[in-house]
Amino acid sequence: MKSSASTVKDYLASLPDDRRAGIEAIRKVILRNLDKDYEECMLYGMIGYAVPHRVWPTGYHCDPKKPLMMAALSSQKQNLTVYLMSVYSDKAERAWFEGAWAKSGKKLNIGGCCVRFRKLEDAALDVIGEAIRRYPARKDR
């Protein structure tokens, strides 16, 4: 669900205990694997991981005032959700991601860029971490 929290700390504090634990565990994986040129922030009512204006001055093409989002993390009504723009925008990354997730033995529930799971145990955290690591902020595309 979209949050009105203005900071990551406030977003986490607003979650029920069970959801907070799941989101915090995934967040740790993302932060451990995140390229130094990304920044964690609140974007679109979610925890976002974005290429800041200092790296990509033009920002997001639909709203140049916002940084370019690469990933996000959210507690939705039915699921914990990780948004991975690299999996959405890059066919090779999508193929790699789906294959790596299949090897984990966990069921993949994916939309365009959103990977959904009901509980933390359903998430292939190593695959999420590797997907984050594989997409540095300054990589030429």
Secondary structure by P-SEA (a helix, b strand, c coil): cccccccaaaaaaaccaaaaaaaaaaaaaaaacccccccccccccccccccccccccccccccccccccccccccccccbbbbbccccccaaaaaaaaaaaaaacccccccccbbbbccccccaaaaaaaaaaaccccccc
